[in-house]
Amino acid sequence: MSGDSSGPRSGFATPLELLRTPPPKERADAARNRTAVLDAAARLFAEHGVAAVSMDQIATAAGVGKGTLFRRFGDKSGLAVALLDTREQTLQEAILHGPPPLGPGAPAAERLAAFVDAYLDYLLEHLDLVRMSETASPGARYRIGAYRFWHRHAAILLDGVPDPDHAAHALLAALAAEHVAALLPELGEARIRGGLRRLTARYS
């Protein structure tokens, strides 16, 4: 693999920074409503689980009308994407500007391993939400803006292997929420993490 890089290389036209989702621009009252909804949803999801909470319950807890909630987020999967945005931004910031090996300054193989570990940490912490956002409709995972960021980052670090774009997709397939959720009861976190480390090492 190539050395450390957080920007574009040959074949990678879009810098990672441009793949980040900018924060929404909105009126002060709309921003307050958004914060109230996301806080209420996070609290209810933590207390009762994602599947057990309805949009009606979230609207009531947030003190907003159900119509406002549906217009703003569409459905529970749209709400999941919005809730995950801050968590994703934190990981993206660490990749772009944090200390190595997750951030710039380490060899590509070490950065790739650190990314896979850090992404799995994020995924396991928010597994139900990520699963909902990725499976809301066929192909939803690949239309989420964050997926383009993760893929570009992995492909840049895999530059030098045959077809780094495909290799990045193949690696990320093992980190799909539906896949990890299905394996977790049988294999447990330690075996999943170990298997991902061995898979990542094949590209070193």
C-alpha positions in Angstrom: 0.0 0.0 0.0 1.0 3.6 -0.4 2.2 5.8 2.4 0.2 8.1 4.6 -2.4 10.3 2.8 -5.5 12.2 3.8 -6.0 14.0 0.5 -6.6 12.9 -3.1 -4.2 10.7 -5.0 -4.2 9.6 -8.6 -7.7 8.2 -9.4 -9.2 9.9 -6.3 -10.5 13.3 -7.5 -12.5 14.5 -4.5 -10.6 15.4 -1.3 -12.0 13.8 1.8 -13.0 17.2 3.3 -15.5 17.7 0.5 -17.2 14.5 1.3 -18.2 15.6 4.8 -21.8 16.6 5.3 -21.9 20.3 6.3 -24.1 21.2 9.2 -27.6 22.4 8.2 -28.3 26.1 7.8 -31.6 26.9 9.5 -33.6 29.5 11.4 -33.1 29.7 15.1 -36.5 28.2 15.9 -35.9 25.4 13.4 -32.5 24.7 15.1 -34.1 24.6 18.5 -36.8 22.1 17.3 -34.1 20.0 15.7 -32.1 19.9 18.9 -35.2 19.1 20.9 -36.2 16.2 18.6 -32.7 14.7 18.5 -32.3 14.9 22.3 -35.7 13.3 22.8 -35.0 10.6 20.3 -31.6 9.8 21.7 -33.0 9.6 25.3 -36.0 7.4 24.3 -33.9 5.1 22.1 -31.4 4.6 25.0 -34.2 3.9 27.4 -36.4 1.6 25.3 -34.5 0.6 22.2 -34.9 1.9 18.7 -37.5 -0.6 17.6 -39.8 0.1 20.6 -40.0 3.9 20.1 -42.6 5.5 17.8 -42.4 8.8 16.0 -45.5 9.9 18.0 -43.6 9.3 21.2 -40.6 11.3 20.0 -42.8 14.2 18.9 -44.5 14.3 22.2 -41.3 14.1 24.2 -39.7 16.9 22.0 -42.8 19.1 22.3 -43.3 19.4 18.5 -46.1 18.4 16.2 -46.0 15.0 14.5 -46.2 16.8 11.1 -43.2 18.9 11.9 -41.3 15.7 12.8 -42.2 13.9 9.6 -41.5 16.9 7.4 -38.1 17.4 8.9 -36.9 13.8 9.1 -39.2 11.7 6.9 -39.3 8.6 9.1 -37.4 6.9 11.8 -34.5 6.0 9.5 -34.1 9.7 8.6 -34.0 10.4 12.3 -31.4 7.7 12.7 -29.2 9.3 10.0 -29.5 12.7 11.7 -28.6 11.3 15.1 -25.6 9.6 13.7 -24.3 12.7 11.9 -22.5 14.1 15.0 -20.9 10.8 15.8 -19.7 10.4 12.3 -18.3 13.9 12.2 -16.3 13.1 15.3 -14.7 10.1 13.6 -14.2 11.9 10.4 -12.4 14.8 12.2 -10.1 12.3 13.9 -9.3 10.7 10.5 -8.5 14.1 8.9 -6.8 15.9 11.7 -6.3 13.7 14.7 -3.1 12.0 15.9 -1.8 8.9 14.2 -2.3 6.1 13.5 -6.0 7.0 12.9 -5.0 10.5 11.7 -2.3 11.5 9.3 1.3 10.6 10.0 1.4 6.8 10.1 2.0 4.3 7.3 -1.1 3.4 5.3 -1.4 -0.1 6.7 -1.4 1.2 10.3 -4.0 3.9 9.4 -6.2 1.3 7.7 -6.1 -1.0 10.8 -6.8 2.0 13.1 -9.7 3.0 10.9 -11.3 -0.4 11.0 -10.9 -0.6 14.8 -12.3 2.9 15.3 -15.2 2.3 12.9 -16.1 -1.0 14.7 -16.1 0.9 18.0 -18.5 3.5 16.6 -20.7 0.8 14.9 -21.1 -1.4 18.0 -22.0 1.7 20.2 -24.7 2.7 17.8 -25.5 -0.6 16.1 -29.3 -0.4 16.0 -29.3 3.2 14.6 -26.7 2.4 12.0 -28.6 -0.8 11.0 -31.8 1.2 10.6 -30.1 3.9 8.5 -28.4 1.3 6.3 -31.4 -0.9 5.7 -34.3 1.6 5.3 -34.5 0.8 1.6 -32.6 -1.3 -0.9 -29.1 0.2 -1.3 -29.7 2.8 1.4 -26.2 2.2 2.9 -24.5 3.3 -0.3 -26.5 6.5 -0.6 -25.6 7.8 2.8 -23.0 10.5 2.5 -20.8 9.1 5.3 -20.4 5.9 3.3 -18.7 7.8 0.5 -16.3 9.3 3.0 -15.4 5.9 4.6 -15.0 4.4 1.1 -12.8 7.2 -0.2 -10.6 7.0 2.9 -10.1 3.3 2.7 -9.5 3.4 -1.1 -6.8 6.1 -0.6 -5.1 3.9 2.0 -5.3 0.9 -0.3 -3.8 2.7 -3.3 -1.2 0.3 -4.7 -3.3 -2.8 -4.4 -5.2 -4.1 -7.5 -8.4 -2.0 -7.9 -8.4 -0.1 -4.6 -12.0 1.1 -5.1 -13.3 -2.5 -5.1 -11.0 -3.5 -2.2 -12.4 -0.6 -0.2 -16.0 -1.7 -0.9 -15.1 -5.3 0.0 -13.5 -4.3 3.3 -16.5 -2.1 4.2 -18.9 -4.9 3.4 -17.5 -6.7 6.5 -18.5 -3.6 8.5 -22.1 -3.4 7.4 -24.4 -3.1 10.4 -26.7 -5.9 9.2 -23.7 -8.2 8.8 -22.2 -7.4 12.2 -25.6 -7.6 14.0 -26.1 -11.1 12.5 -22.7 -12.3 13.6 -22.5 -10.7 17.0 -24.7 -13.2 19.0 -22.8 -16.2 17.5 -19.2 -15.0 17.4 -19.0 -12.1 19.9 -17.1 -8.9 19.6 -13.6 -10.3 20.2 -13.9 -12.8 17.3 -15.4 -10.2 15.0 -12.7 -7.7 15.8 -10.0 -10.3 15.3 -11.4 -11.4 12.0 -11.5 -7.8 10.8 -7.9 -7.3 11.8 -6.8 -10.4 9.9 -8.9 -9.3 6.8 -7.3 -5.8 7.0 -3.8 -7.3 7.3 -4.2 -9.1 4.0 -3.9 -5.7 2.3 -0.7 -4.7 4.1 
